């Protein structure tokens, strides 16, 4: 019988694969028997399929090859044979080649192959060779069963070990139950102290634009520094003095959001930025918030973790009484600018009544004198004169005393004498 050239190539390829070791040389004792109408071909295919499903690729590939020897046109056997080779070589997507993990396993497989070759053949039979026509052959499955069982156990062992190894590799790391808290630094190292003092030096020399740049760089470089509130306080001040009010407002809000010891100072700076930028209504509201702050008056002890020479540098959080007075005076000034004189006078009188011993009381009297002297709607020169005289008599050493005497003399000579 003449065989097609493609079929010849296929068969030749199969034997080359056997010789090269791609298919183990498992010369199972296949006996020649009388023609049984194609049962040998079918039995090889079925047994190979069973081995394939069980993961016993070596035996499956061998049996599919035997099936193709008998009938090269068996498309199902050819497809399974090719897929088995792909699985073995690790080429099929999602399937990896199972490695031999030690020389001991390699030796074990060689021993199995040798055992296959030594299976005795009944007298009068021959080892099958490639034939050009269908032959009458039958597989002695009883003799193959112990070998298949042994091979299956070996492959299953390797698969089990590999599976356990992969599970261990792919084990998901345990995630922390909660996000770790980022705490501020509790110490100041030499470089941080040096950078802080350099920026503060520039600020103290009145170079507010340059100082703002240095303070921003400091915060970028040391985001968790214990000096953060001090830096934001100085930065907001620098922006106000440089007349960069949007930046000052943004910085003051950041200082407030920390909810720390400089919170009320932040509110005051926010009010001041609104005030100087012309947003008087917002300024008035923020000034009053600052005046009603609940921070205790002994906040100067807050910088206990900072080195002594840094503690001695301003700013400290402003004492509550001092900040309240400052905020009420500033609120009064904002109301005065806006023409709300009654509200303005109310804030000034609160300073006088609540803090009579404060040096700032002299300023409150002076502002009252200005309103009664200059505000046409409620002008009253006598009340203005009395306010100025209070400063001259009660606070003669105040910085406001000289200006108050000058205004009082002017009113007396021109309107009251």
KOLTOR-980299 format. One line per field, with one value per residue (C-alpha): residue in one letter; chain; x, z, y. Coordinates in steps of 0.02 Angstrom, whole numbers. Each point is the difference from the previous one (the first is absolute). Layout:
N
type [A:...] .
mol [A:...] .
X [X:...] .
Z [Z:...] .
Y [Y:...] .
END
This chain:
417
type [X:X:X:X:X:X:X:X:X:X:X:X:X:X:X:X:X:X:X:X:X:X:X:X:X:X:X:X:X:X:X:X:X:X:X:X:X:X:X:X:X:X:X:X:X:X:X:X:X:X:X:X:X:X:X:X:X:X:X:X:X:X:X:X:X:X:X:X:X:X:X:X:X:X:X:X:X:X:X:X:X:X:X:X:X:X:X:X:X:X:X:X:X:X:X:X:X:X:X:X:X:X:X:X:X:X:X:X:X:X:X:X:X:X:X:X:X:X:X:X:X:X:X:X:X:X:X:X:X:X:X:X:X:X:X:X:X:X:X:X:X:X:X:X:X:X:X:X:X:X:X:X:X:X:X:X:X:X:X:X:X:X:X:X:X:X:X:X:X:X:X:X:X:X:X:X:X:X:X:X:X:X:X:X:X:X:X:X:X:X:X:X:X:X:X:X:X:X:X:X:X:X:X:X:X:X:X:X:X:X:X:X:X:X:X:X:X:X:X:X:X:X:X:X:X:X:X:X:X:X:X:X:X:X:X:X:X:X:X:X:X:X:X:X:X:X:X:X:X:X:X:X:X:X:X:X:X:X:X:X:X:X:X:X:X:X:X:X:X:X:X:X:X:X:X:X:X:X:X:X:X:X:X:X:X:X:X:X:X:X:X:X:X:X:X:X:X:X:X:X:X:X:X:X:X:X:X:X:X:X:X:X:X:X:X:X:X:X:X:X:X:X:X:X:X:X:X:X:X:X:X:X:X:X:X:X:X:X:X:X:X:X:X:X:X:X:X:X:X:X:X:X:X:X:X:X:X:X:X:X:X:X:X:X:X:X:X:X:X:X:X:X:X:X:X:X:X:X:X:X:X:X:X:X:X:X:X:X:X:X:X:X:X:X:X:X:X:X:X:X:X:X:X:X:X:X:X:X:X:X:X:X:X:X:X:X:X] .
mol [A:A:A:A:A:A:A:A:A:A:A:A:A:A:A:A:A:A:A:A:A:A:A:A:A:A:A:A:A:A:A:A:A:A:A:A:A:A:A:A:A:A:A:A:A:A:A:A:A:A:A:A:A:A:A:A:A:A:A:A:A:A:A:A:A:A:A:A:A:A:A:A:A:A:A:A:A:A:A:A:A:A:A:A:A:A:A:A:A:A:A:A:A:A:A:A:A:A:A:A:A:A:A:A:A:A:A:A:A:A:A:A:A:A:A:A:A:A:A:A:A:A:A:A:A:A:A:A:A:A:A:A:A:A:A:A:A:A:A:A:A:A:A:A:A:A:A:A:A:A:A:A:A:A:A:A:A:A:A:A:A:A:A:A:A:A:A:A:A:A:A:A:A:A:A:A:A:A:A:A:A:A:A:A:A:A:A:A:A:A:A:A:A:A:A:A:A:A:A:A:A:A:A:A:A:A:A:A:A:A:A:A:A:A:A:A:A:A:A:A:A:A:A:A:A:A:A:A:A:A:A:A:A:A:A:A:A:A:A:A:A:A:A:A:A:A:A:A:A:A:A:A:A:A:A:A:A:A:A:A:A:A:A:A:A:A:A:A:A:A:A:A:A:A:A:A:A:A:A:A:A:A:A:A:A:A:A:A:A:A:A:A:A:A:A:A:A:A:A:A:A:A:A:A:A:A:A:A:A:A:A:A:A:A:A:A:A:A:A:A:A:A:A:A:A:A:A:A:A:A:A:A:A:A:A:A:A:A:A:A:A:A:A:A:A:A:A:A:A:A:A:A:A:A:A:A:A:A:A:A:A:A:A:A:A:A:A:A:A:A:A:A:A:A:A:A:A:A:A:A:A:A:A:A:A:A:A:A:A:A:A:A:A:A:A:A:A:A:A:A:A:A:A:A:A:A:A:A:A:A:A:A:A:A:A:A:A] .
X [0:67:5:-21:159:-80:-40:178:66:-115:55:182:-26:-75:151:117:-96:23:186:23:-87:-154:-103:70:61:-134:0:-153:-19:-129:-38:-51:-166:-126:-101:-141:-70:93:-17:186:-9:-155:72:162:-103:-113:143:101:-148:-20:185:-14:-146:94:150:112:66:145:-110:-137:121:71:-173:-57:158:-38:-176:72:118:-151:-103:91:-168:-76:-30:-53:160:104:-82:23:180:42:-87:94:165:-47:-49:164:105:-92:-58:-187:-64:-23:91:176:121:21:186:97:48:147:115:-91:-163:90:78:-170:-75:148:-27:-183:47:124:-135:-117:129:28:-182:10:-83:-88:91:-40:-37:100:25:-112:79:-72:-109:-71:-166:-117:56:-92:72:-67:70:29:-76:24:188:-9:-107:138:112:-136:-40:183:22:-161:57:168:-78:-134:135:93:-162:-45:170:-6:-178:49:152:-106:-129:137:71:-169:-55:-68:93:-96:-57:7:-168:10:107:153:-6:135:61:93:184:35:179:86:161:144:-44:-183:47:122:-132:-129:117:55:-181:-42:153:-61:-173:70:95:-165:31:-174:-11:165:-47:-166:97:117:-144:-89:161:20:-175:32:164:-66:-189:-17:106:-55:32:-141:-118:139:48:-181:-22:154:-45:-175:76:129:-137:-101:150:41:-183:-30:-171:-68:157:-14:-182:43:145:-103:-135:132:58:-180:-29:141:-111:154:66:12:-182:-60:151:-47:-176:70:119:-144:-100:149:24:-185:10:150:-68:-162:-116:-61:-154:102:135:-125:-67:174:58:-146:38:179:-61:-109:140:2:185:77:113:154:34:181:48:-57:169:77:67:96:181:22:75:-147:-126:71:-39:-170:-137:-80:-187:-74:-70:-189:-29:124:-77:-177:48:90:-147:-129:103:20:-186:-38:118:-84:-172:65:68:-169:-93:-83:45:-119:76:172:-28:-74:160:113:-102:10:190:-10:-126:73:186:22:180:57:111:-115:-138:87:-17:-186:-28:96:-107:-159:66:33:-178:-83:120:-10:-160:-124:-154:36:127:20:155:-29:-4:155:90:-49:68:167:11:-25:161:98:-53:-11:134:130:141:-94:59:-173:14:96:-119:-151:61:28:-178:-76:90:-60:-182:10:75:-113:-168:-17:84] .
Z [0:-51:143:-32:21:140:95:-23:70:149:41:-25:119:131:0:6:153:78:-37:65:166:-25:16:129:-75:80:-110:79:-43:-140:-65:-175:3:-127:-86:114:-111:63:187:31:-71:103:159:-18:-27:150:116:-59:30:177:35:-76:115:151:-41:-49:-157:-37:-12:-91:-134:-23:-23:-121:-101:-4:-60:-141:-49:-26:-86:-51:-54:175:25:181:46:-97:88:172:-42:-50:153:112:-73:27:179:30:-74:96:-159:31:80:187:14:63:-29:157:40:68:168:33:-76:105:-94:-167:47:53:-171:-89:107:-50:-184:22:88:-146:-123:104:-1:-75:-165:-26:-106:-182:5:-64:56:-117:-132:-114:-130:-161:28:144:105:124:171:177:155:154:123:150:-17:-27:153:135:-103:-30:186:46:-130:55:181:-47:-105:131:132:-106:-37:184:49:-138:48:181:-55:-109:135:117:-130:-40:180:23:126:156:-9:155:86:-3:-84:105:80:-59:153:5:39:185:-21:-105:-84:-40:-184:39:133:-121:-138:121:66:-176:-56:160:-24:-173:74:141:-129:-85:-158:7:-177:19:176:-64:-130:134:117:-141:-43:184:7:-160:70:176:-19:173:98:173:-59:-127:94:27:-183:-59:121:-66:-180:16:77:-140:-132:86:13:-183:-42:-72:79:-90:51:178:11:-63:124:147:-39:1:171:65:-70:105:150:107:117:-137:-53:68:-73:-167:16:39:-149:-112:62:-29:-177:-37:81:-99:-162:23:48:156:38:0:101:133:20:15:125:113:-14:54:146:62:-6:139:3:176:37:46:-175:-1:77:-157:-87:129:-130:-98:40:118:-126:-117:141:32:-177:-34:-27:149:-6:57:177:0:85:-114:-156:58:24:-166:-90:77:-45:-178:-12:58:-132:-136:52:0:-178:-54:80:133:142:132:-19:-1:163:79:-34:66:161:26:3:126:114:-8:3:92:51:-176:-93:-149:92:-48:-183:24:76:-142:-133:91:-4:-188:-36:97:-75:-183:-33:-61:39:187:21:181:40:188:1:-110:119:153:-82:-38:176:75:-86:57:182:21:-120:-6:-46:-143:-178:-34:133:-106:-149:116:82:-171:-56:165:-9:-180:48:150:-96:-151:61:189:80] .
Y [0:171:130:186:105:103:-159:-61:164:-14:-177:46:146:-112:-114:150:60:-171:3:180:-37:110:-160:-121:-162:-104:-156:-76:-185:13:-173:-43:-86:-45:134:58:136:156:-32:30:176:41:-75:102:158:-31:-49:153:114:-68:31:175:45:-65:109:-148:86:-118:-155:96:64:-176:-78:136:-31:-187:41:107:-141:-109:133:161:75:-6:188:-14:-92:127:147:-77:-48:180:73:-121:56:183:-35:-91:140:136:88:-2:161:-10:-167:-13:-142:-104:2:-147:69:-115:-128:-130:31:-5:-167:-66:38:-81:-155:-1:8:-142:-103:27:-62:-158:-55:-176:-37:-168:-126:13:186:147:179:99:108:132:-82:68:-86:-28:-148:-106:47:1:85:-109:124:-115:17:188:38:-11:115:127:0:28:138:84:0:78:138:34:18:129:93:2:70:131:50:25:102:113:28:55:119:76:20:176:105:47:181:109:16:189:131:35:170:121:91:164:-5:28:58:131:-55:118:26:36:128:80:14:71:135:46:28:95:111:51:34:108:106:45:-103:-73:-70:-92:-58:-71:-100:-70:-46:-93:-94:-45:-77:-99:-65:-40:-34:-78:124:53:178:-10:118:128:-7:22:145:89:-44:76:156:11:-11:137:115:-35:42:-175:-19:-156:-95:68:-56:-175:-16:63:-130:-137:60:-2:-176:-71:40:27:132:132:-22:167:87:-77:70:171:-6:-55:150:115:-63:28:172:61:-71:98:-145:89:-106:-159:86:55:-177:-76:131:-40:-187:34:105:-144:-129:-131:-36:12:145:-103:-65:57:-168:-89:0:-117:-123:131:42:147:121:-33:22:172:56:78:-39:-80:-24:165:-2:-5:169:86:-77:43:183:5:-81:118:153:-65:-39:177:69:-105:62:179:-18:-66:146:-109:117:-69:-174:73:96:-157:-100:139:16:-189:15:142:-88:-176:43:167:-39:-40:123:-27:92:163:-44:-40:175:80:-88:58:179:-16:-57:142:125:-51:-99:132:-105:-15:140:59:101:-6:-190:-3:120:-105:-159:82:70:-173:-56:153:-22:-190:-60:140:-120:-81:23:73:137:125:-16:10:162:79:-40:55:167:23:-31:116:144:-15:-65:-10:151] .
END
